[in-house]
Amino acid sequence: MPDAQHTGVEDGVGLTALMVAAARAIETHRPDALASDTYAEHFVRAAEASAAWPVRPAEVPDGDANPLWGRLGRYFGLRTRVLDDFLIRSAHAGVRQVVLLGAGLDMRAFRLDWPPGQVVYEIDRDGVLAFKRDVLDGLALIPAATRCPIAADLRDTWVRSLVSAGFDLTAPTAWLAEGLLLYLPSAAERRLIETVDRLSADGSALAFEVKLGTESPEVRANPVYAATRQQIGVDLLALFDREPRPDSVGSLRARGWSTAIHTPFDFARQHGRGPLPEPNDALASNRWVFATKRGTRERSTSDHRAATENDRHSQGAVPRGEPTGAAVSRASGRRA
Ligand SMILES: C[S@@+](CC[C@H](N)C(=O)[O-])C[C@H]1O[C@@H](n2cnc3c(N)ncnc32)[C@H](O)[C@@H]1O
């Protein structure tokens, strides 16, 4: 959980934004890249803490065998691609406002091919956004959408800042919480989901990443955690919130959202790249959830049947590593 004293990008959970940026930089230069973020390396180079981290596959010690920049890096590359596709699909469906919760060094406002009129709100802590602003000032880039950074702690109130920045309460929104909820206390996650629901007009969509439950000692001993600690000084196990996780999927469904839950492996198989299950896998409990607000109309019998079917896949009931089958969303095939 982020500490009030550590709100910058170079310490605490802020460093994870640099870690993901480095992984995106490396992914960009792979011959079989799933996503492209040519800006990411500028952030990594600009921060003292990360200036010496790799930003090219050739710079990674042990290459793909490196547990951090190899397998976990590929996970971040896959996640970037899948969530790029989610946002672009929403935009093609007519959703003109995106809110990135815990945006970090996300450059989607610049690198995705948005339709005219698109607005991207980026919420993160002030220290992270100040660093991002300083680096961007030096690059003099023009975003492909209207970009609105909003400094806020997502454990506190942030709605007024979002609305003051121009967020339209009557229009549908595509929300994204990528690599955020793992670090939030349960009560903050619960409040966040309630708030997203409250601010979401019909037709809104939300994608987020969660971990199911607490990892066993065997999983916590997975080399990826030691590699991340030793190579870049990020202790993920200490940063993950330890409280029992709330049932955010159940909470959304109770509020009328439809949900699809996937393992990252579903998408690795779909793309033919990315991590596949391994023993004592630190990714085995990761789930990517896609939710859509269906509105308040009366449900038909077939909706009820679909909802009951979905019950079997609700959070906590998904067998680890088992694909959720028909609900797998199709990637648009578009590359940034
Ligand atoms: C792993 S990074 C992910 C960044 C970005 N979503 C991405 O995937 O590149 C986690 C981000 O969540 C932000 N974060 C964590 N706790 C937060 C909080 N309470 N309020 C706002 N942002 C928070 C961190 O500052 C960091 O930028």
The ligand as a MOL file (V3000), in Angstrom:
LIG
                    3D

  0  0  0     0  0            999 V3000
M  V30 BEGIN CTAB
M  V30 COUNTS 27 29 0 0 0
M  V30 BEGIN ATOM
M  V30 1 C 2.2290 -0.9780 -11.3290 0
M  V30 2 S 2.0110 0.7370 -11.5390 0 CHG=1
M  V30 3 C 0.9190 0.6880 -12.9370 0
M  V30 4 C 0.9220 1.9530 -13.7050 0
M  V30 5 C 0.1270 1.9020 -15.0150 0
M  V30 6 N -1.2560 1.5780 -14.7800 0
M  V30 7 C 0.7530 0.9170 -15.9530 0
M  V30 8 O 0.2550 -0.1930 -16.0680 0
M  V30 9 O 1.7740 1.2690 -16.5590 0 CHG=-1
M  V30 10 C 0.9170 1.1560 -10.1870 0
M  V30 11 C 0.5090 2.6080 -10.2180 0
M  V30 12 O -0.5500 2.7770 -9.2710 0
M  V30 13 C -0.3520 4.0090 -8.6210 0
M  V30 14 N -1.0310 3.9810 -7.3270 0
M  V30 15 C -0.8820 3.0680 -6.3520 0
M  V30 16 N -1.6310 3.3990 -5.2780 0
M  V30 17 C -2.2700 4.5500 -5.6150 0
M  V30 18 C -3.1810 5.3980 -4.9320 0
M  V30 19 N -3.5760 5.1280 -3.6950 0
M  V30 20 N -3.6470 6.4900 -5.5660 0
M  V30 21 C -3.2460 6.7780 -6.8280 0
M  V30 22 N -2.3870 6.0120 -7.5260 0
M  V30 23 C -1.8990 4.9110 -6.9230 0
M  V30 24 C 1.1510 4.1150 -8.4630 0
M  V30 25 O 1.5750 5.4410 -8.1930 0
M  V30 26 C 1.6230 3.5700 -9.8000 0
M  V30 27 O 1.7720 4.5790 -10.7520 0
M  V30 END ATOM
M  V30 BEGIN BOND
M  V30 1 1 1 2
M  V30 2 1 2 3
M  V30 3 1 2 10
M  V30 4 1 3 4
M  V30 5 1 4 5
M  V30 6 1 5 6
M  V30 7 1 5 7
M  V30 8 2 7 8
M  V30 9 1 7 9
M  V30 10 1 10 11
M  V30 11 1 11 12
M  V30 12 1 11 26
M  V30 13 1 12 13
M  V30 14 1 13 14
M  V30 15 1 13 24
M  V30 16 1 14 15
M  V30 17 1 14 23
M  V30 18 2 15 16
M  V30 19 1 16 17
M  V30 20 1 17 18
M  V30 21 2 17 23
M  V30 22 1 18 19
M  V30 23 2 18 20
M  V30 24 1 20 21
M  V30 25 2 21 22
M  V30 26 1 22 23
M  V30 27 1 24 25
M  V30 28 1 24 26
M  V30 29 1 26 27
M  V30 END BOND
M  V30 END CTAB
M  END
